[in-house]
Amino acid sequence: MLDVTLSGVVFEPTPTGRAPIEGVTLHCGACGAETHAWAYTDSEGRYEFIGVWLDGVPTTSIWVGKDGFGDPPGLPTSGLPHRFGLGWREVTIDGNTRFDIELVRR
């Protein structure tokens, strides 16, 4: 496990800018002491995973979702090394990493 943090903000684009989304569920397959870890966004849309298992690979996959929201148009839904489908993102970890995530209302 590396001593790094993966964090960011989950947001919805609006005409006036980014609006944070509270209560979004995130799953990281390579984060935390037991590898698989879950997080939820706070009232400012922030999430955080402390400690990331990379096993020699500089990327990890995370899943993000909340009822009523989905992926923005044009986001690839395949091609990740071991994850396919809606909600998945591949993140390159380079030390402490900030990774903001856009969702759109359905």
N, CA, C and O atoms as CSV, one atom per row, in Angstrom:
chain,resi,resn,atom,element,x,y,z
A,1,MET,N,N,0.848,-1.179,0.000
A,1,MET,CA,C,0.000,0.000,0.000
A,1,MET,C,C,0.890,1.237,0.000
A,1,MET,O,O,1.839,1.335,0.778
A,2,LEU,N,N,0.579,2.149,-0.856
A,2,LEU,CA,C,1.321,3.402,-0.901
A,2,LEU,C,C,0.718,4.390,0.082
A,2,LEU,O,O,-0.471,4.329,0.393
A,3,ASP,N,N,1.540,5.289,0.561
A,3,ASP,CA,C,1.075,6.321,1.476
A,3,ASP,C,C,0.608,7.522,0.674
A,3,ASP,O,O,1.143,8.621,0.818
A,4,VAL,N,N,-0.403,7.306,-0.182
A,4,VAL,CA,C,-0.940,8.387,-0.998
A,4,VAL,C,C,-2.451,8.426,-0.862
A,4,VAL,O,O,-3.084,7.453,-0.453
A,5,THR,N,N,-3.008,9.566,-1.210
A,5,THR,CA,C,-4.446,9.784,-1.125
A,5,THR,C,C,-5.009,10.027,-2.514
A,5,THR,O,O,-4.439,10.773,-3.310
A,6,LEU,N,N,-6.133,9.389,-2.792
A,6,LEU,CA,C,-6.909,9.653,-3.998
A,6,LEU,C,C,-8.153,10.390,-3.531
A,6,LEU,O,O,-8.924,9.866,-2.727
A,7,SER,N,N,-8.352,11.602,-4.031
A,7,SER,CA,C,-9.487,12.411,-3.589
A,7,SER,C,C,-9.965,13.283,-4.736
A,7,SER,O,O,-9.315,13.388,-5.777
A,8,GLY,N,N,-11.100,13.897,-4.526
A,8,GLY,CA,C,-11.627,14.794,-5.535
A,8,GLY,C,C,-13.036,15.223,-5.208
A,8,GLY,O,O,-13.512,15.060,-4.085
A,9,VAL,N,N,-13.694,15.776,-6.210
A,9,VAL,CA,C,-15.065,16.268,-6.074
A,9,VAL,C,C,-15.900,15.638,-7.180
A,9,VAL,O,O,-15.477,15.571,-8.334
A,10,VAL,N,N,-17.089,15.178,-6.812
A,10,VAL,CA,C,-18.059,14.721,-7.807
A,10,VAL,C,C,-19.024,15.877,-8.019
A,10,VAL,O,O,-19.565,16.437,-7.065
A,11,PHE,N,N,-19.232,16.226,-9.289
A,11,PHE,CA,C,-20.014,17.426,-9.577
A,11,PHE,C,C,-20.931,17.212,-10.772
A,11,PHE,O,O,-20.771,16.281,-11.561
A,12,GLU,N,N,-21.901,18.122,-10.866
A,12,GLU,CA,C,-22.810,18.196,-11.999
A,12,GLU,C,C,-22.563,19.529,-12.690
A,12,GLU,O,O,-22.534,20.564,-12.023
A,13,PRO,N,N,-22.383,19.535,-14.021
A,13,PRO,CA,C,-22.217,20.820,-14.702
A,13,PRO,C,C,-23.556,21.562,-14.756
A,13,PRO,O,O,-24.594,20.958,-15.028
A,14,THR,N,N,-23.528,22.847,-14.501
A,14,THR,CA,C,-24.732,23.675,-14.571
A,14,THR,C,C,-24.382,24.947,-15.351
A,14,THR,O,O,-23.203,25.215,-15.582
A,15,PRO,N,N,-25.373,25.728,-15.755
A,15,PRO,CA,C,-25.070,26.977,-16.465
A,15,PRO,C,C,-24.208,27.946,-15.665
A,15,PRO,O,O,-23.531,28.794,-16.245
A,16,THR,N,N,-24.225,27.829,-14.339
A,16,THR,CA,C,-23.423,28.737,-13.509
A,16,THR,C,C,-22.120,28.105,-13.022
A,16,THR,O,O,-21.406,28.710,-12.223
A,17,GLY,N,N,-21.799,26.901,-13.490
A,17,GLY,CA,C,-20.557,26.242,-13.087
A,17,GLY,C,C,-20.806,24.867,-12.502
A,17,GLY,O,O,-21.891,24.305,-12.648
A,18,ARG,N,N,-19.800,24.335,-11.843
A,18,ARG,CA,C,-19.875,23.007,-11.231
A,18,ARG,C,C,-20.701,23.051,-9.950
A,18,ARG,O,O,-20.481,23.902,-9.088
A,19,ALA,N,N,-21.654,22.126,-9.831
A,19,ALA,CA,C,-22.435,21.995,-8.599
A,19,ALA,C,C,-22.063,20.670,-7.941
A,19,ALA,O,O,-22.216,19.619,-8.564
A,20,PRO,N,N,-21.576,20.692,-6.692
A,20,PRO,CA,C,-21.193,19.444,-6.023
A,20,PRO,C,C,-22.416,18.558,-5.785
A,20,PRO,O,O,-23.530,19.048,-5.600
A,21,ILE,N,N,-22.186,17.242,-5.795
A,21,ILE,CA,C,-23.259,16.276,-5.570
A,21,ILE,C,C,-22.976,15.525,-4.276
A,21,ILE,O,O,-21.945,14.864,-4.151
A,22,GLU,N,N,-23.873,15.621,-3.331
A,22,GLU,CA,C,-23.748,14.939,-2.045
A,22,GLU,C,C,-24.305,13.529,-2.147
A,22,GLU,O,O,-25.241,13.276,-2.905
A,23,GLY,N,N,-23.718,12.598,-1.371
A,23,GLY,CA,C,-24.253,11.246,-1.260
A,23,GLY,C,C,-23.963,10.326,-2.427
A,23,GLY,O,O,-24.672,9.340,-2.629
A,24,VAL,N,N,-22.932,10.630,-3.199
A,24,VAL,CA,C,-22.518,9.756,-4.294
A,24,VAL,C,C,-21.691,8.606,-3.710
A,24,VAL,O,O,-20.847,8.825,-2.842
A,25,THR,N,N,-21.933,7.399,-4.182
A,25,THR,CA,C,-21.184,6.222,-3.752
A,25,THR,C,C,-20.002,6.007,-4.690
A,25,THR,O,O,-20.150,6.060,-5.911
A,26,LEU,N,N,-18.831,5.765,-4.110
A,26,LEU,CA,C,-17.642,5.445,-4.891
A,26,LEU,C,C,-17.037,4.150,-4.378
A,26,LEU,O,O,-17.010,3.906,-3.172
A,27,HIS,N,N,-16.553,3.323,-5.288
A,27,HIS,CA,C,-15.876,2.078,-4.938
A,27,HIS,C,C,-14.514,2.081,-5.606
A,27,HIS,O,O,-14.408,2.312,-6.810
A,28,CYS,N,N,-13.475,1.825,-4.830
A,28,CYS,CA,C,-12.116,1.742,-5.354
A,28,CYS,C,C,-11.603,0.331,-5.104
A,28,CYS,O,O,-11.556,-0.127,-3.962
A,29,GLY,N,N,-11.223,-0.345,-6.162
A,29,GLY,CA,C,-10.765,-1.720,-6.042
A,29,GLY,C,C,-9.348,-1.858,-5.515
A,29,GLY,O,O,-8.931,-2.964,-5.171
A,30,ALA,N,N,-8.603,-0.780,-5.441
A,30,ALA,CA,C,-7.210,-0.864,-5.000
A,30,ALA,C,C,-6.895,0.156,-3.911
A,30,ALA,O,O,-5.768,0.642,-3.818
A,31,CYS,N,N,-7.877,0.476,-3.100
A,31,CYS,CA,C,-7.681,1.474,-2.046
A,31,CYS,C,C,-7.998,0.861,-0.682
A,31,CYS,O,O,-8.906,0.037,-0.565
A,32,GLY,N,N,-7.273,1.252,0.314
A,32,GLY,CA,C,-7.564,0.828,1.674
A,32,GLY,C,C,-6.777,-0.402,2.090
A,32,GLY,O,O,-6.201,-1.100,1.256
A,33,ALA,N,N,-6.762,-0.652,3.375
A,33,ALA,CA,C,-5.974,-1.744,3.949
A,33,ALA,C,C,-6.423,-3.108,3.441
A,33,ALA,O,O,-5.590,-4.001,3.287
A,34,GLU,N,N,-7.685,-3.292,3.183
A,34,GLU,CA,C,-8.210,-4.568,2.704
A,34,GLU,C,C,-8.462,-4.518,1.196
A,34,GLU,O,O,-9.270,-5.299,0.694
A,35,THR,N,N,-7.830,-3.669,0.495
A,35,THR,CA,C,-7.967,-3.362,-0.932
A,35,THR,C,C,-9.311,-2.708,-1.209
A,35,THR,O,O,-9.377,-1.479,-1.179
A,36,HIS,N,N,-10.366,-3.428,-1.472
A,36,HIS,CA,C,-11.639,-2.820,-1.858
A,36,HIS,C,C,-12.135,-1.858,-0.774
A,36,HIS,O,O,-12.237,-2.222,0.397
A,37,ALA,N,N,-12.440,-0.633,-1.183
A,37,ALA,CA,C,-12.882,0.383,-0.228
A,37,ALA,C,C,-14.037,1.178,-0.832
A,37,ALA,O,O,-14.131,1.334,-2.049
A,38,TRP,N,N,-14.908,1.674,0.036
A,38,TRP,CA,C,-16.058,2.478,-0.361
A,38,TRP,C,C,-15.933,3.854,0.253
A,38,TRP,O,O,-15.371,4.014,1.336
A,39,ALA,N,N,-16.462,4.854,-0.447
A,39,ALA,CA,C,-16.516,6.223,0.071
A,39,ALA,C,C,-17.821,6.848,-0.396
A,39,ALA,O,O,-18.450,6.377,-1.344
A,40,TYR,N,N,-18.213,7.916,0.285
A,40,TYR,CA,C,-19.420,8.669,-0.061
A,40,TYR,C,C,-19.068,10.143,-0.052
A,40,TYR,O,O,-18.304,10.601,0.797
A,41,THR,N,N,-19.626,10.886,-0.998
A,41,THR,CA,C,-19.320,12.314,-1.036
A,41,THR,C,C,-20.043,13.053,0.082
A,41,THR,O,O,-21.142,12.677,0.490
A,42,ASP,N,N,-19.405,14.109,0.566
A,42,ASP,CA,C,-20.008,14.951,1.604
A,42,ASP,C,C,-20.850,16.051,0.950
A,42,ASP,O,O,-21.086,16.020,-0.258
A,43,SER,N,N,-21.293,17.002,1.735
A,43,SER,CA,C,-22.172,18.060,1.225
A,43,SER,C,C,-21.488,18.947,0.182
A,43,SER,O,O,-22.162,19.666,-0.555
A,44,GLU,N,N,-20.163,18.901,0.117
A,44,GLU,CA,C,-19.428,19.674,-0.880
A,44,GLU,C,C,-18.956,18.796,-2.042
A,44,GLU,O,O,-18.121,19.213,-2.846
A,45,GLY,N,N,-19.502,17.571,-2.123
A,45,GLY,CA,C,-19.163,16.665,-3.209
A,45,GLY,C,C,-17.802,16.003,-3.093
A,45,GLY,O,O,-17.358,15.334,-4.026
A,46,ARG,N,N,-17.127,16.180,-1.953
A,46,ARG,CA,C,-15.771,15.650,-1.779
A,46,ARG,C,C,-15.777,14.185,-1.351
A,46,ARG,O,O,-16.646,13.737,-0.603
A,47,TYR,N,N,-14.778,13.450,-1.852
A,47,TYR,CA,C,-14.530,12.076,-1.420
A,47,TYR,C,C,-13.038,11.919,-1.192
A,47,TYR,O,O,-12.241,12.752,-1.625
A,48,GLU,N,N,-12.657,10.825,-0.496
A,48,GLU,CA,C,-11.246,10.600,-0.218
A,48,GLU,C,C,-11.002,9.125,0.067
A,48,GLU,O,O,-11.733,8.495,0.831
A,49,PHE,N,N,-9.957,8.585,-0.563
A,49,PHE,CA,C,-9.443,7.258,-0.255
A,49,PHE,C,C,-8.005,7.454,0.205
A,49,PHE,O,O,-7.206,8.066,-0.503
A,50,ILE,N,N,-7.670,6.940,1.382
A,50,ILE,CA,C,-6.316,7.069,1.912
A,50,ILE,C,C,-5.631,5.717,1.783
A,50,ILE,O,O,-6.117,4.716,2.310
A,51,GLY,N,N,-4.510,5.688,1.088
A,51,GLY,CA,C,-3.775,4.445,0.838
A,51,GLY,C,C,-4.260,3.789,-0.434
A,51,GLY,O,O,-5.454,3.527,-0.582
A,52,VAL,N,N,-3.360,3.524,-1.346
A,52,VAL,CA,C,-3.727,2.945,-2.635
A,52,VAL,C,C,-2.790,1.783,-2.939
A,52,VAL,O,O,-1.569,1.932,-2.873
A,53,TRP,N,N,-3.358,0.626,-3.273
A,53,TRP,CA,C,-2.583,-0.556,-3.687
A,53,TRP,C,C,-2.424,-0.498,-5.191
A,53,TRP,O,O,-3.424,-0.494,-5.908
A,54,LEU,N,N,-1.202,-0.453,-5.693
A,54,LEU,CA,C,-1.002,-0.401,-7.133
A,54,LEU,C,C,-0.329,-1.654,-7.683
A,54,LEU,O,O,-0.476,-1.949,-8.869
A,55,ASP,N,N,0.394,-2.388,-6.868
A,55,ASP,CA,C,1.033,-3.635,-7.275
A,55,ASP,C,C,1.809,-3.464,-8.581
A,55,ASP,O,O,1.727,-4.309,-9.472
A,56,GLY,N,N,2.559,-2.369,-8.689
A,56,GLY,CA,C,3.384,-2.127,-9.858
A,56,GLY,C,C,2.669,-1.503,-11.042
A,56,GLY,O,O,3.305,-1.219,-12.057
A,57,VAL,N,N,1.367,-1.281,-10.942
A,57,VAL,CA,C,0.591,-0.690,-12.027
A,57,VAL,C,C,0.182,0.722,-11.594
A,57,VAL,O,O,-0.369,0.875,-10.504
A,58,PRO,N,N,0.433,1.763,-12.407
A,58,PRO,CA,C,0.172,3.133,-11.967
A,58,PRO,C,C,-1.289,3.575,-12.098
A,58,PRO,O,O,-1.586,4.756,-11.913
A,59,THR,N,N,-2.194,2.668,-12.409
A,59,THR,CA,C,-3.597,3.046,-12.535
A,59,THR,C,C,-4.464,2.177,-11.646
A,59,THR,O,O,-4.091,1.063,-11.280
A,60,THR,N,N,-5.629,2.706,-11.307
A,60,THR,CA,C,-6.636,1.936,-10.590
A,60,THR,C,C,-7.995,2.308,-11.163
A,60,THR,O,O,-8.152,3.362,-11.779
A,61,SER,N,N,-8.954,1.456,-10.961
A,61,SER,CA,C,-10.307,1.718,-11.443
A,61,SER,C,C,-11.210,2.032,-10.261
A,61,SER,O,O,-11.140,1.385,-9.216
A,62,ILE,N,N,-12.065,3.043,-10.446
A,62,ILE,CA,C,-13.065,3.349,-9.427
A,62,ILE,C,C,-14.434,3.384,-10.100
A,62,ILE,O,O,-14.563,3.705,-11.281
A,63,TRP,N,N,-15.442,3.046,-9.314
A,63,TRP,CA,C,-16.827,3.106,-9.780
A,63,TRP,C,C,-17.521,4.222,-9.017
A,63,TRP,O,O,-17.285,4.404,-7.822
A,64,VAL,N,N,-18.374,4.968,-9.703
A,64,VAL,CA,C,-19.098,6.078,-9.097
A,64,VAL,C,C,-20.550,6.005,-9.531
A,64,VAL,O,O,-20.840,5.736,-10.697
A,65,GLY,N,N,-21.474,6.247,-8.591
A,65,GLY,CA,C,-22.879,6.215,-8.958
A,65,GLY,C,C,-23.795,6.816,-7.909
A,65,GLY,O,O,-23.485,6.841,-6.717
A,66,LYS,N,N,-24.937,7.302,-8.390
A,66,LYS,CA,C,-25.996,7.814,-7.522
A,66,LYS,C,C,-27.284,7.780,-8.332
A,66,LYS,O,O,-27.300,8.151,-9.506
A,67,ASP,N,N,-28.364,7.332,-7.694
A,67,ASP,CA,C,-29.657,7.304,-8.378
A,67,ASP,C,C,-29.977,8.679,-8.941
A,67,ASP,O,O,-29.792,9.695,-8.270
A,68,GLY,N,N,-30.458,8.703,-10.180
A,68,GLY,CA,C,-30.820,9.954,-10.823
A,68,GLY,C,C,-29.690,10.605,-11.592
A,68,GLY,O,O,-29.901,11.619,-12.258
A,69,PHE,N,N,-28.470,10.030,-11.510
A,69,PHE,CA,C,-27.310,10.576,-12.200
A,69,PHE,C,C,-26.650,9.476,-13.030
A,69,PHE,O,O,-26.811,8.289,-12.746
A,70,GLY,N,N,-25.910,9.883,-14.053
A,70,GLY,CA,C,-25.196,8.928,-14.880
A,70,GLY,C,C,-23.966,9.550,-15.493
A,70,GLY,O,O,-23.611,10.692,-15.199
A,71,ASP,N,N,-23.323,8.785,-16.345
A,71,ASP,CA,C,-22.122,9.260,-17.029
A,71,ASP,C,C,-22.473,10.340,-18.048
A,71,ASP,O,O,-23.554,10.306,-18.636
A,72,PRO,N,N,-21.578,11.288,-18.259
A,72,PRO,CA,C,-21.806,12.288,-19.306
A,72,PRO,C,C,-21.701,11.637,-20.684
A,72,PRO,O,O,-21.037,10.610,-20.829
A,73,PRO,N,N,-22.346,12.217,-21.698
A,73,PRO,CA,C,-22.233,11.672,-23.054
A,73,PRO,C,C,-20.778,11.656,-23.519
A,73,PRO,O,O,-19.993,12.547,-23.197
A,74,GLY,N,N,-20.442,10.616,-24.288
A,74,GLY,CA,C,-19.105,10.533,-24.861
A,74,GLY,C,C,-18.058,9.900,-23.984
A,74,GLY,O,O,-16.929,9.698,-24.430
A,75,LEU,N,N,-18.399,9.574,-22.733
A,75,LEU,CA,C,-17.425,8.942,-21.847
A,75,LEU,C,C,-17.262,7.482,-22.258
A,75,LEU,O,O,-18.262,6.776,-22.393
A,76,PRO,N,N,-16.031,7.007,-22.461
A,76,PRO,CA,C,-15.849,5.602,-22.843
A,76,PRO,C,C,-16.429,4.675,-21.778
A,76,PRO,O,O,-16.273,4.916,-20.581
A,77,THR,N,N,-17.097,3.615,-22.226
A,77,THR,CA,C,-17.670,2.648,-21.281
A,77,THR,C,C,-16.963,1.310,-21.359
A,77,THR,O,O,-17.415,0.346,-20.741
A,78,SER,N,N,-15.879,1.220,-22.092
A,78,SER,CA,C,-15.090,-0.004,-22.119
A,78,SER,C,C,-13.635,0.369,-22.320
A,78,SER,O,O,-13.291,1.536,-22.504
A,79,GLY,N,N,-12.795,-0.640,-22.281
A,79,GLY,CA,C,-11.383,-0.399,-22.484
A,79,GLY,C,C,-10.585,-0.354,-21.197
A,79,GLY,O,O,-9.355,-0.325,-21.242
A,80,LEU,N,N,-11.248,-0.348,-20.056
A,80,LEU,CA,C,-10.516,-0.406,-18.805
A,80,LEU,C,C,-9.950,-1.816,-18.657
A,80,LEU,O,O,-10.525,-2.773,-19.176
A,81,PRO,N,N,-8.838,-1.948,-17.960
A,81,PRO,CA,C,-8.175,-3.249,-17.928
A,81,PRO,C,C,-9.055,-4.386,-17.408
A,81,PRO,O,O,-8.949,-5.508,-17.903
A,82,HIS,N,N,-9.908,-4.132,-16.439
A,82,HIS,CA,C,-10.724,-5.208,-15.885
A,82,HIS,C,C,-12.132,-4.756,-15.515
A,82,HIS,O,O,-12.854,-5.500,-14.852
A,83,ARG,N,N,-12.533,-3.579,-15.916
A,83,ARG,CA,C,-13.861,-3.065,-15.578
A,83,ARG,C,C,-14.537,-2.554,-16.840
A,83,ARG,O,O,-13.926,-1.845,-17.639
A,84,PHE,N,N,-15.779,-2.912,-17.010
A,84,PHE,CA,C,-16.527,-2.468,-18.167
A,84,PHE,C,C,-17.904,-2.011,-17.717
A,84,PHE,O,O,-18.484,-2.588,-16.798
A,85,GLY,N,N,-18.419,-0.995,-18.351
A,85,GLY,CA,C,-19.773,-0.563,-18.077
A,85,GLY,C,C,-19.843,0.833,-17.504
A,85,GLY,O,O,-18.830,1.489,-17.265
A,86,LEU,N,N,-21.063,1.261,-17.295
A,86,LEU,CA,C,-21.317,2.609,-16.814
A,86,LEU,C,C,-20.777,2.812,-15.406
A,86,LEU,O,O,-20.786,1.905,-14.574
A,87,GLY,N,N,-20.313,4.019,-15.170
A,87,GLY,CA,C,-19.858,4.398,-13.836
A,87,GLY,C,C,-18.379,4.197,-13.574
A,87,GLY,O,O,-17.857,4.754,-12.609
A,88,TRP,N,N,-17.687,3.430,-14.388
A,88,TRP,CA,C,-16.276,3.140,-14.138
A,88,TRP,C,C,-15.369,4.215,-14.715
A,88,TRP,O,O,-15.603,4.730,-15.808
A,89,ARG,N,N,-14.332,4.541,-13.960
A,89,ARG,CA,C,-13.299,5.479,-14.396
A,89,ARG,C,C,-11.940,4.854,-14.103
A,89,ARG,O,O,-11.775,4.155,-13.103
A,90,GLU,N,N,-10.979,5.103,-14.967
A,90,GLU,CA,C,-9.605,4.677,-14.720
A,90,GLU,C,C,-8.804,5.892,-14.281
A,90,GLU,O,O,-8.843,6.937,-14.930
A,91,VAL,N,N,-8.077,5.752,-13.176
A,91,VAL,CA,C,-7.336,6.860,-12.583
A,91,VAL,C,C,-5.852,6.526,-12.565
A,91,VAL,O,O,-5.454,5.456,-12.104
A,92,THR,N,N,-5.045,7.436,-13.062
A,92,THR,CA,C,-3.592,7.294,-12.970
A,92,THR,C,C,-3.154,7.908,-11.647
A,92,THR,O,O,-3.446,9.070,-11.365
A,93,ILE,N,N,-2.457,7.125,-10.846
A,93,ILE,CA,C,-2.003,7.575,-9.529
A,93,ILE,C,C,-0.541,7.986,-9.637
A,93,ILE,O,O,0.305,7.190,-10.043
A,94,ASP,N,N,-0.250,9.226,-9.273
A,94,ASP,CA,C,1.111,9.749,-9.289
A,94,ASP,C,C,1.305,10.538,-8.006
A,94,ASP,O,O,1.233,11.767,-8.003
A,95,GLY,N,N,1.548,9.832,-6.932
A,95,GLY,CA,C,1.577,10.480,-5.619
A,95,GLY,C,C,0.157,10.836,-5.210
A,95,GLY,O,O,-0.796,10.250,-5.724
A,96,ASN,N,N,-0.001,11.779,-4.300
A,96,ASN,CA,C,-1.342,12.216,-3.937
A,96,ASN,C,C,-2.037,12.720,-5.198
A,96,ASN,O,O,-1.507,13.575,-5.908
A,97,THR,N,N,-3.215,12.189,-5.467
A,97,THR,CA,C,-3.881,12.448,-6.734
A,97,THR,C,C,-5.270,13.012,-6.511
A,97,THR,O,O,-6.055,12.469,-5.733
A,98,ARG,N,N,-5.568,14.108,-7.198
A,98,ARG,CA,C,-6.923,14.666,-7.207
A,98,ARG,C,C,-7.569,14.252,-8.522
A,98,ARG,O,O,-7.004,14.442,-9.599
A,99,PHE,N,N,-8.777,13.679,-8.409
A,99,PHE,CA,C,-9.504,13.204,-9.582
A,99,PHE,C,C,-10.965,13.613,-9.430
A,99,PHE,O,O,-11.728,12.962,-8.718
A,100,ASP,N,N,-11.349,14.693,-10.103
A,100,ASP,CA,C,-12.725,15.169,-10.072
A,100,ASP,C,C,-13.555,14.369,-11.086
A,100,ASP,O,O,-13.054,13.967,-12.136
A,101,ILE,N,N,-14.824,14.148,-10.755
A,101,ILE,CA,C,-15.696,13.301,-11.556
A,101,ILE,C,C,-16.979,14.042,-11.897
A,101,ILE,O,O,-17.662,14.577,-11.024
A,102,GLU,N,N,-17.290,14.059,-13.190
A,102,GLU,CA,C,-18.521,14.688,-13.656
A,102,GLU,C,C,-19.631,13.642,-13.816
A,102,GLU,O,O,-19.415,12.579,-14.399
A,103,LEU,N,N,-20.804,13.954,-13.298
A,103,LEU,CA,C,-22.016,13.168,-13.527
A,103,LEU,C,C,-23.082,14.104,-14.090
A,103,LEU,O,O,-23.019,15.317,-13.888
A,104,VAL,N,N,-24.058,13.538,-14.795
A,104,VAL,CA,C,-25.155,14.334,-15.324
A,104,VAL,C,C,-26.470,13.744,-14.841
A,104,VAL,O,O,-26.578,12.543,-14.591
A,105,ARG,N,N,-27.484,14.624,-14.714
A,105,ARG,CA,C,-28.811,14.162,-14.292
A,105,ARG,C,C,-29.451,13.331,-15.387
A,105,ARG,O,O,-29.284,13.595,-16.577
A,106,ARG,N,N,-30.178,12.335,-14.958
A,106,ARG,CA,C,-30.948,11.480,-15.890
A,106,ARG,C,C,-32.408,11.783,-15.754
A,106,ARG,O,O,-33.230,11.179,-16.443
